[in-house]
Amino acid sequence: MALYFYRALSRDGQRVSGQLDAASLQNAKELLAKRNLYPVVIESLENRNLGLPWYQRLLQRNTVTAKDLILFTKQFAVLLRSGVPVLQLLELMAEQFTGQLHLILIALRDGIKEGKSLADGLEKHPQVFSSIYVQLVRAGEATGNLEMILDRLTIYLEERQKLRKKIISTLSTPLIQLILVVLVTIVLLTTVVPSLAQTFSQEGRELPLPTRILLAISGALTGHYILILIILVLGLGGFSFWKNTPRGAYLFDKFKLKIPVIGFFVRMGAVVQFSRTLGMLTEGGVTLSEALDIVCKIVSNKFLAESLMEARDNIIKEGRIAQYLKRTQVFPSIAIYLIKTGEESGELGPMLTTVAENYEEEMTEYADKLSSALEPIMMIVMAAVIGFIVLSIMLPMMDQVNIADVQRS
């Protein structure tokens, strides 16, 4: 089945439009006739969108948010536990969601009608369902534990979203403050300072050093702003191109690990991502080899991913995880100890989940401390920048007042 857009006339001559789920164009006409509607235009929604200009397609694109994905997964698990068949379940959920997720649910339903598995249908939408999601669902279908898998996926998605929000909220306030400082500084240097520079130059007196520095910066901005913009654009464009090359991405990700605050979040994020995902996959019935393949591919930092891939080859050969994870120098010693304990006790999956939870909590605590520390630091930076500009402007004025007082006396 597919979605069709229609414009039609009712019996009383009113114009109506909307979307219709039908097996074919003829079926869509029949369904409209049953509603006592006379079609004027009926066309496939996909074809209709493809005919639009690119900017309109971009505006109309309704992406699946993290919140939608969590809600979908949670509702899927609840309805499945209630005994609702998967086909009927997808039809019910397709009525609740709109936009891209609605289209995906219809495609999933049609695929199951054709005898395909749910995982096969999810795999066709990698922009929404990650490889972890697909592989866990596949394992759940094979073992008959799909409800349990969906529950764990819900927890995984919720925890990931919670941690992401926490880090973004921690860094957003200092970033906004920094942007404000830059904007205020640019406005002062391009509007206030040039007018004062004219006044100072007419007097012909030697200006204090801070004032001369300020006037030099202001002159560079106002007199060469086109050149500065060109340099910035070329610099950012060149950096972006280099960063997207395999070698550039590897070196830049390696450099990020050496930056004090960013390096901590990158490293701990990789530990949490690796531990939670591998724990979920092994508990879900995915083989260790397949699970490690998936986990190593989802680690976003290229340098860390390469280190884990080297460990993966050795782990598959010998079946020992903790020993080779230690060699990557990515995992803290406590995490290695816990993973080793899980291996020896046969509780590797739960122990990996424990490692992920511990370091998620550590990242949250670190983010709280960072937020508390950054706010006063940014206030000091703002005060220093604005204070320097004000002082540079006031010093010549104070000198002029002192000279006038000396002349009067």
Secondary structure, 3 states (H helix, E strand, C coil): CEEEEEEEECCCCCEEEEEEEECCHHHHHHHHHHCCCEEEEEEEHHHHHHCCCHHHHHHHCCCCCHHHHHHHHHHHHHHHHCCCCHHHHHHHHHHHCCHHHHHHHHHHHHHHHCCCCHHHHHHCCCCCCCHHHHHHHHHHHHHCCHHHHHHHHHHHHHHHHHHHHHHHHHHHHHHHHHHHHHHHHHHHHHHHHHHHHHHHHHHCCCCCHHHHHHHHHHHHHHHCHHHHHHHHHHHHHHHHHHHCCHHHHHHHHHHHCCCHHHHHHHHHHHHHHHHHHHHHHHHCCCCHHHHHHHHHHHCCCHHHHHHHHHHHHHHHHHCCCHHHHHHCCCCCHHHHHHHHHHHHHCCHHHHHHHHHHHHHHHHHHHHHHHHHHHHHHHHHHHHHHHHHHHHHHHHHHHHHHHHHHHHHC
